[in-house]
């Protein structure tokens, strides 16, 4: 079956090569395709020292993706851990350094989780998202907060900015999504132009799914006979979530603006747990509330000096309760608070030389309460300071250099981490660049690492990641026919002092230790292309391939020395093919196919048959149409995910849904 | 155009990648024994590896002490139809009567098996921990009683071992762990492991007649283990010390923080948590005894089992990778060690179970592999490929050469081994007995080929096949051999009592292509004699090529492998030493030896080569 699909795929590709030659005047169409409601970002990609991977606007909406995590699967160098279903935790690991080395920024300010350092990207909806970007190393622009220099991989989530045509004052959006496993997902949004340059956006969403998806375990004997073949329904995987966001944007003069953003998310969900022998249901429940308010003010003085102020206050509540009477009963509440302030400045000394300095401060509090033991509430807190200095040169457009140094002071004595980035473009008329960087970054112990009951170790040092990367990028555009961007990068990373759980003494007393060294060699290759075909068809393709060899080199005496670290496949990749057609009136139809492949990997440190996890690959298909009636737009979208109904697991013992469908109806004004 | 072409190439590259590493059926393969030791002892040892919570990696391994082979995931192999194998977190294993019982903690069950670990039944018990037996009853401690109460008290269940149903339940203290029966009383330690910093510290005494708790003895924080000695005392480990409950002379304490205890005769072996040492105490006067076994190099000494002859102890390493099982004699000498599953936590010695492997009466052949599973002997005659196929390396001995042969030709590995000149042999077997069914039973693969354009001639280096039944059931090929009669058996030119002696001295280079010793370098002796039958030469020179006339049937490495019939053998061809036909219902061992004694300047000596064998009665 798979072979057949590939045959079709190859035929399609052959077709492209033929179509791409035909000469038609589609320039105007191309423009219409590009300028959607989305504001076209001014940044010219080829001028970046660090070229991000980007998904934005219509391309983002076309993917078979419900959450940010689903969309990130289409980036190269990225591995997602997905525990299955709408409510299952989804975390991201960039270039095998571990999810805690990846920072996620929501409208420019980091989403924190001082408790466990992981951001569940399954909770961030795509409905309000305008752009997702992944920068390896750090963001290209040195005008950033100090903390942004501190992570090995950076994901920037940018929500929709209102964009009004001169005679418009209000935009209204409504969307209803239904799907398998009782998915109901309404979403409403309003953008209001309060006065010239001052606008307000509101977006609210509700998600419900009962999470009762069928899954199947099948094993065969060497002679091909079935050993067992069991299909069951996932239990306790329901989720109920409400999200509401409010944004206020004010752009004054041509240089300055301020933004305020308030975010509130509330959810209740079951934690479906691992499927093990004789256990089909687990009884844990989880309640979450994430609230934050953040603001940004930015202006420019004398045409050379830019200033930015950021602030954030976040208050997150988690309540975890285990109802399974057979297990250790637990009923825990956690409240995390975070206050954050950042002050960044950039000075343009010459047209080719920028300097920036930034200082960030953050205060975290974690309150922990065990409702069963009536133990006194515990409180942990932590002050963090970051100070950064960075500079960027642009030598006659041939060579761009960015260098930064960050001082981090969190509990331990201050640590300094440098980063240096080069981009060399040998030919002025050809968009070919050679990019390279070296960067160090620390991952600091989380509150769990430090203070988790009977496990934490307050003496932990931060974990250090050293990245070396080279990239060759090429881009070519023929506005009438095609647009192609392709790149290949090789990287070598080394993570030392890795924070891992280690059994201490006898009887399973685990503790956290700085024990572990991982060596990562990887290659990311990607190619994005659009082809403007006759009859107003546009074909878009996106190919990604990642090779990673991430091996444990902690101790030659370990049985797993030199083995691939858990859950990192050697090979992974994705293919997206989209065919769009726009009628004369501007009605819009599209078909999107995507294929994701994650190769074999191991669930534990030792690469033995007992830890082997099979490759998985899914074919997703979506069909959509958009009709314009006066100033109203109506959109319908139909998705089929895991078309062939593969029974797979991303994480061992956490089965993923088989074939499932989603339908979306949206209207906007 | 060229760019699209590049993309196409790239896509094809992905395509080929995917086709090579596509998801296949998830196959449960029968476990393959790893040869660990040449020592022969009665019976076997079950090793229950706990596996981490949520990993579903509880694994029951079996060490066949008779054959010296270790079988990883023995339970999974014996019970391939059990959904999700043994389960999550193995916590206890014991033999009682003709059954084997395993407590699988996070699968909330007691698995009941026969002594070969074949599933009989499961008993659902919530968060069950340990077992004890008396009469026709089994007692199981469980962290959670049938009714969830705010006190979180645990229970002990009484189970009828005939009907395997729960009969009675008694509530005990917090998180009861090990338990043991003494007379008509049951003693259960209450660990209180769920309650941080204020563990339970009692032993519950249960009257087995009324099945009620009659007493709670306070002994010390977080008791874990309770083991009876021969004098009727109970050794209980707590967080701080060992408490010896002596019902005659009063309780005593030993200042040892024990993580595990095993008592044999009048000696109690104890793993000391603080010093990471194995210590021994007299159960009579509690004095510490000298004991030479050194485990200080262990990362996390874990399971411990003292038996009459040897002591078994495991190292759980970092708890998330393979542990190691060690066997020591009491003089401190390590006999062998082998890797186990994750967290080898519980050991159970089984007596008289050596027939686990050569159980050929079993009709069900669905679990078996059709390919060679084991090579028992490898004794090539001198020859140009000896020490090359397989490769001899410094330090190799007969056993390791057998392992190399195994790697080459077992399980459809597709490698090749050479038997050298006349008389050189190999003995191999399958993971089961090969049944004598209608038609051909075994195909043995070699490297014979036909001459182009002349099907009567080719490269034929015939080897004779002998078969044997494991009559003494010891798992070793030391029983009577029967020859499978080939087409030249009755030929008057065939010499049936031929023999040759090979000596190290005679080993001189004979062939410019193979400048290495022809004598098997791993042998200690300087000469050896081989016996058997010699087939008449079939060699001729045709068109300047040295070729052999292809024999009709009944020899290895005589016809090309694609000729299945020509390379297959029927067990009905078996004859005894006098040439009388014998009826074999099944065989356990196959031996092949080179049956020609010829050497030519250009091609060297004729030697039978083997690349594998297939039991044709098993569907492949």
Contacts between the chains, C-beta under 8 A, distances in Angstrom:
chain1	res1	chain2	res2	distance
A	2	B	18	7.1
A	2	B	19	7.7
A	2	B	22	6.2
A	3	B	19	6.9
A	6	B	15	5.1
A	6	B	18	7.3
A	6	B	19	7.7
A	9	B	11	7.0
A	9	B	15	7.7
A	10	B	8	7.3
A	10	B	11	6.6
A	10	B	12	6.9
A	10	B	15	6.9
A	13	B	4	7.3
A	13	B	7	6.5
A	13	B	8	5.0
A	13	B	11	5.6
A	14	B	8	6.8
A	16	B	4	5.4
A	16	B	7	7.6
A	17	B	1	6.0
A	17	B	4	3.4
A	17	B	5	6.3
A	17	B	8	6.6
A	20	B	1	7.1
A	20	B	4	5.5
A	21	B	1	6.2
A	217	B	83	6.7
A	217	B	84	6.8
A	218	B	25	7.5
A	218	B	26	7.0
A	219	B	25	7.8
A	219	B	26	5.1
A	219	B	27	7.1
A	219	B	28	5.1
A	219	B	80	7.0
A	220	B	25	4.6
A	220	B	26	7.1
A	220	B	27	5.4
A	220	B	28	7.2
A	221	B	27	7.1
A	221	B	28	6.2
A	221	B	80	5.8
A	221	B	366	5.7
A	221	B	367	6.3
A	222	B	27	5.8
A	222	B	28	7.8
A	222	B	29	5.9
A	222	B	30	7.2
A	222	B	367	7.8
A	222	B	369	6.0
A	223	B	366	6.0
A	223	B	618	6.9
A	223	B	619	4.5
A	223	B	620	7.0
A	224	B	25	7.8
A	224	B	619	7.5
A	225	B	366	6.0
A	227	B	28	5.1
A	227	B	80	4.2
A	227	B	81	5.2
A	228	B	80	7.8
A	228	B	81	5.2
A	228	B	82	7.2
A	228	B	83	4.8
A	230	B	83	5.1
A	273	B	54	7.4
A	274	B	54	4.1
A	274	B	55	7.7
A	274	B	56	6.8
A	274	B	88	7.5
A	275	B	56	7.8
A	275	B	84	7.2
A	276	B	54	6.9
A	276	B	55	7.9
A	276	B	56	3.9
A	276	B	84	6.2
A	276	B	87	6.1
A	276	B	88	3.8
A	276	B	106	6.5
A	276	B	107	5.9
A	277	B	56	6.1
A	277	B	58	7.9
A	277	B	82	7.5
A	277	B	83	6.8
A	277	B	84	4.0
A	277	B	85	6.2
A	277	B	86	6.6
A	277	B	87	3.4
A	277	B	88	6.3
A	277	B	104	7.0
A	277	B	107	4.6
A	277	B	109	7.9
A	278	B	84	7.9
A	278	B	87	5.9
A	278	B	104	7.3
A	278	B	107	4.0
A	278	B	108	6.0
A	278	B	109	5.0
A	278	B	122	7.0
A	278	B	124	7.2
A	279	B	88	6.9
A	279	B	106	7.1
A	279	B	107	6.1
A	279	B	108	6.8
A	325	B	126	7.2
A	325	B	144	6.0
A	325	B	148	3.8
A	326	B	108	5.7
A	326	B	126	3.9
A	326	B	127	5.0
A	326	B	144	5.4
A	327	B	127	6.6
A	327	B	144	7.6
A	328	B	143	7.9
A	328	B	194	5.2
A	329	B	148	7.4
A	329	B	152	6.5
A	373	B	195	7.8
A	373	B	196	7.9
A	453	B	196	6.6
A	454	B	196	6.3
A	476	B	3	7.3
A	482	B	3	7.6
A	484	B	3	5.8
A	502	B	318	6.3
A	503	B	300	6.2
A	503	B	316	7.7
A	503	B	318	6.6
A	503	B	319	4.5
A	505	B	273	6.1
A	506	B	259	3.8
A	506	B	271	7.8
A	506	B	273	4.9
A	506	B	300	7.2
A	507	B	224	7.0
A	507	B	259	6.5
A	508	B	319	7.3
A	525	B	10	7.4
A	527	B	7	6.0
A	527	B	10	6.6
A	529	B	3	7.8
A	529	B	7	6.7
A	541	B	7	7.1
A	543	B	7	7.0
A	543	B	10	6.3
A	543	B	11	6.8
A	543	B	14	7.4
A	545	B	10	7.6
A	545	B	13	7.9
A	545	B	14	6.1
A	558	B	317	8.0
A	558	B	318	7.6
A	558	B	321	7.0
A	559	B	317	7.3
A	559	B	321	5.3
A	559	B	322	5.3
A	559	B	339	7.0
A	560	B	321	5.4
A	571	B	17	5.8
A	571	B	21	6.7
A	573	B	14	5.7
A	573	B	17	7.8
A	575	B	11	7.2
A	575	B	14	7.0
A	597	B	14	7.5
A	597	B	18	5.8
A	599	B	17	7.9
A	599	B	21	5.4
A	600	B	21	6.1
A	603	B	55	7.6
A	604	B	55	7.7
A	604	B	320	5.8
A	604	B	321	6.8
A	604	B	342	7.6
A	605	B	320	6.2
A	605	B	321	5.5
A	606	B	321	4.7
A	606	B	322	6.0
A	608	B	322	7.2
A	610	B	57	6.8
A	610	B	59	7.3
A	610	B	72	7.7
A	610	B	73	6.9
A	610	B	341	6.8
A	614	B	23	4.8
A	614	B	24	7.6
A	614	B	26	6.5
A	615	B	21	5.6
A	615	B	22	6.7
A	615	B	23	5.0
A	616	B	23	6.5
A	617	B	18	6.9
A	617	B	22	7.8
A	617	B	23	7.3
A	646	B	23	7.2
A	648	B	23	7.4
A	652	B	55	7.0
A	652	B	56	7.8
A	653	B	54	6.5
A	653	B	55	7.1
A	653	B	56	5.5
